Amino acid sequence: MEDLRRQVLQGTPGGKTISRKAKARFAQLSSRGSSRAGSRANSRPVSRQGSDDGSADTDNEDDEEDEAEYDASDSLGLLSDLTVSVYRKTKKQLALISEKLAAGDMLDDDELDAEESDEYQIEILKGNMKNIIYNKGKDTDIRVARLRYYITTLLFRRALAHDIIIEHQSALINAFLKRVKLNRDEQESLRALHGKFHLQIFPQTLSLTVISAPHPEIYELAAKRLQSCAANMPSHQVKAATIHCLSTCTFFGGAGEEEISTIMEFLLSIIQSDGNAIGAADDADIVTAALEEWAFLATCRDDIEVDSDEAIDAFLEQLDSSDTQVQIAAGENIALAVELSFSEVEAGEDGSKALRASDGRKRIQRYQPFGKMYLVEQKVSELASISSKWVSKKDRRTLHKNFTDILNAVENPTQGPRYSNAVDDETGRVYGSRLTLQMGGDNRIQVDSWEKLQKLKALRRILAGAFLEHYKENEALSETVA
């Protein structure tokens, strides 16, 4: 970790410029790196408690006066086919499992549900990684079984797998990229990119590998190949998954300011062309993926002033989309872009024109994010009160709720999502930001900015129900949302 910190703070061998946000994140990681050994010893299976809603937007719709909660464990129900426990086993049983994995045989359910010590699990994981890297076995089901085991270990026992991933990281990434490119089986290609087999959510195995063990050389290794996959793969599902994966490799893989800007331009071209830029004309999932990942990468930039006007113009156009999810993603990106035009008042700076943010700090606008903000306000206001009969009742309700929040962000850029101006009768204070991240028990994180919300959404796309487990053990994740 010290080597990683030195590379980030002093610059990479290629002379990249690393953003201040990235420097701060890796500096904090290095100061906490010594805790990894202890976290491994104390790692334990995550609670399997699920919930009814896997969406990132989980505030209480029935009663707007109740505090909104962003439940970090609510996707566990979608992982029912992946929550495979791998724990205690006798040496004889372990030997049988190892032999089966080496031979490329499928494991029985009782073997997948077995429990053994960390040392035994490490040996199984090493053998499984070797089989993945060398792609042993011609049967698709066998290869999928290995991915299933690997995914489960990274999701719920990340501390156990970290050092092994670091040792074989380049080979693993090459193996995953090669298997996607070969496209011998579309479902396997999706599984090589996805972190689970429920195809409506987009955490990727490659993304999971990267976030479990960030390294500054991942971007150089993967970025161009992922862009090529996104442009050339025939499956639109694989294209969308690749877009998400590309963003993760950029964010956690050592990309500098110029590289991040380049990927954001690529994503913007997809948005501007309605997917035509990568051969996916008018595909809502593709456009939504590009919108979501543009926002995620924008959160790690020091300044998006040069990109802001063109980007908001593209987002404004997407507000006319016939797909609700595209409209919401575009609206949230506008809220983020406007928020990022503000920054904290520096020591000795005149703060007379500053606005107080949800976190109590004063922020001042550094630039005008878009030349025609009145058009943005007009369109967002229309969507916040849309009553067209051509839009379903469910979609109207969704648009009303989300765009009322986005409109407030445009009019009051420092207040953050789910901001309430209602006054608490007991304290006499404005409630302020009502969106929180439920971390189990009484522990909560205040989601008081659009930047933090976009980071949480991106991490949840990768980790879903394993978010809490990674937050406890994975410094890269906890520092990203800090």
Residue, then its C-alpha position, 0 to 999 in steps of 0.5 A: m500500500e505504501d508503494l501505491r501511495r507513493q505512485v499516486l502522490q508523486g505521479t505514475p510512471g507515465g507522467k499522469t496528473i492525479s486529481r486532488k481527490a484521488k491523492a486524498r483517497f489513496a493517502q487515507l488508504s495508506s494510513r489505514g493499510s496496516s489494518r488489513a491483517g486484522s480485518r481478515a482475521n475478523s471477517r465473517p459472513v454478511s447477514r443474509q437479511g433482504s428487503d423488498d426493494g433493490s433500487a438506489d432510491t429508497d426513501n419512504e414514499d408513503d410518508e414524505e415526513d418520514e426520514a428517507e433511508y438509502d438501505a445498503s442491504d436491500s439488494l440481498g434478495l436479488l443475490s439468492d442464487l449467489t449467496v453460496s456459503v463456503y465455510r467449515k469442512t474436514k480435510k478429506q472433504l476439502a481434498l475432494i473439493s480441491e480435486k473437483l475444482a482442479a478437474g473442472d467438475m461441478l460442486d454439489d450444493d452441500e459442498l458449496d454450502a460447506e464451511e472451512s477455515d480461512e487457510y482451506q478456503i485460500e487453497i480452494l480459491k487459489g486453485n479456482m483462480k488458476n482454472i479461471i485464468y487458464n480457462k480449463g474445461k470446455d463446459t459452459d456450466i463448469r466455467v460458470a460454476r467457477l465464476r460463481y465461487y469466485i464472485t461469492t468469495l469476493l462479495f462476502r469474503r473480500a479480505l480473504a481474497h485480497d492478497i491472492i487477487i493482487e498476486h494474480q490480478s493482471a492474469l485475472i483481468n486478461a482472462f476476463l477480457k479475453r472471455v468477453k471478447l471471444n463471445r463463445d456464449e453470450q450468457e457467459s460473456l455477461r457473467a464474465l462482466h457481471g458480478k451476479f447472474h440476475l441480468q437486471i443489475f450490473p455489478q461485474t466480475l471484473s469490476l468486483t475484482v478491481i474494487s476488491a484490490p485497486h491498483p494504479e496499472i489496471y486502467e492501462l491494462a483494461a481501458k482500451r480493450l473495454q472500449s473496443c468491447a463496448a463498441n464491437m460486441p453484438s449484444h446490447q446487454v454486454k455493451a451496457a455491462t462493459i460501460h459500467c465495467l470501464s468506469t470502475c476500472t477508470f475510477f479505481g484503476g489509476a487513471g489520471e485527469e486526462e484519462i478520466s476526461t477521455i473516458m467521460e468524452f466517450l460516455l458523452s458521445i454515447i449519450q449525445s448519439d442515443g447509443n449510435a456511437i457504439g452501434a446501439a441506436d435508441d437503446a435506453d439501457i445503454v444510454t442510462a449506463a453511460l449517464e450513470e457512469w459519466a456521473f460516477l467519474a465526474t465525482c473524482r474530477d477536481d474540476i469539470e468546468v470545461d466539460s459542464d456546458e456540453a454535458i448539460d446540453a446533452f442531459l437536457e436533450q435526454l429529458d425528452s426521452s420516452d424512457t423514465q430511467v433515462q430521464i431520471a439519470a439525465g436529471e440527476n446528472i444535471a443536479l450533480a453538474v450544477e452542484l460541482s460548480f460550487s466548492e468550499v470557501e477557502a481560508g481568507e477568501d471573501g465568502s459574502k456570496a457563499l451559500r451554506a451547504s447541507d453539511g454546514r460548510k459554506r460553498i461559493q460558485r466558481y463558474q456558470p455550469f450552463g449558458k442557458m440555465y433557464l431552459v433547464e429550470q423550465k424543463v425540470s419544472e415541467l417534469a416535476s409536475i407532468s400530467s400527460k395521459w401518455v405517461s403511465k400513472k406509475d411513471r408520473r409518480t416516479l417523475h414527480k418525486n425525482f424531478t421535484d428533488i432535482l428542481n430543488a437542486v437546480e434552484n438551491p445547488t448546495q442543499g443536496p438530495r431529499y432536502s426538506n425545508a420543513v421546520d422541526d417543532e422541537t428544535g426550531r431548525v430546518y430538517g435539511s437533508r433527509l436521505t441517509l445510508q442505513m449501515g445496520g443497527d443505529n449506524r447511518i451515513q448522511v447522504d447530503s450531496w449529489e456527489k455522495l449519492q452518485k458514488l453510492k449508486a455506482l458502488r451498489r451497482i457493483l456490490a449490491g447486497a455485499f455493500l455493507e461487508h465491503y464497507k467494513e473491510n474495504e478501505a477503497l470503498s469506505e474512503t470513496v464515500a467518506 
